[in-house]
Amino acid sequence: MTTIHFEDAINFLITKLTELPEPGPGQAQARQQRAQGADIWIELASAEYWGWRGKPVANLSQDEQEPLIAPFYDAAWALCRRGILRPGAAVAAGQTGQQIGLRFAAAPFYGDGYSLTAWGRAWVKRIASDRPALPPEPDRITAVLHRFSHLFGPGYAQRAAEAVSDWWTGNYLSACTMAGAAAESILLATAIGKVRDASKVLAQYKAGGGRGRVIKSVTGTVTPELGIRFNDALGILSYWRDDASHGVASNIGELEAHEALSRLLRLAQFTSDNWSTLTG
């Protein structure tokens, strides 16, 4: 039986959201006519997903449709919980009681119509450029991350694999922490590749303020632009390695864990592409 994982559904919805045009003056009517008046209509989105895969859900019975479309509703609600979407129309004005029972203009709220919040629109805009596409299966994600093991070593490979495993099993806090640990391995491997003295780099890293000095040892001789980009890519360390591992309660969920893995992949790819310059 064909199934879809929650992660695939949420990735598809995010992709659809990144394709929305920017709102502007004179666009209210056009926005009301799109997706039943919402930014995204789950029934339509799920039908599009399965239509591309040669399985039109409209031709299926309700029992057959359920396992195919339910993950999209779960994904939409997860995006609501993170403040990215809100239920209802894109132009949320005049949704009165007279509309109860009507199925247009995203009103009343049937559970199908969702629209971007102001913060969600900014988040989606950033994600459109920063969020690498991860394969849907954990073994494939691990394989992609392990392509860089020859540069970053077995410590990186172990931590990357554990981050993926934790994400897949729903241990999102642990996934973020391990993604940060894998990023730490990338930094250390790069510094060792440049300094050519592992014991010296490790001793420096363990000392007070060591991380900053190790980063500087790598970026000190490269162009300012490359140094800034490397520092930006290492931003995963300041949150997913530091904040996520602090001993306080956390509301980190699937979105944050996915972003941590995405940032890890971006850091690994960037460092690999610039390895000779960074370690030269």
Secondary structure, 3 states (H helix, E strand, C coil): CCCCCHHHHHHHHHHHHHCCCCCCCCCHHHHHCCHHHCCEEHHHHHHHHHHHCCCCHHHCCHHHHHHHHHHHHHHHHHHHHCCCEEECCCCCCCCCHHHCCCCECCECCCCCEEEECHHHHHHHHHHHHHCCCCCCCHHHHHHHHHCCHHHHHHHHHHHHHHHHHHHHCCCHHHHHHHHHHHHHHHHHHHHHHHHCCHHHHHHHHHCCCHHHHHHHHHHCCCCHHHHHHHHHHCHHHHHHHHHHHCCCCCCCCHHHHHHHHHHHHHHHHHHHHCHHHHHC
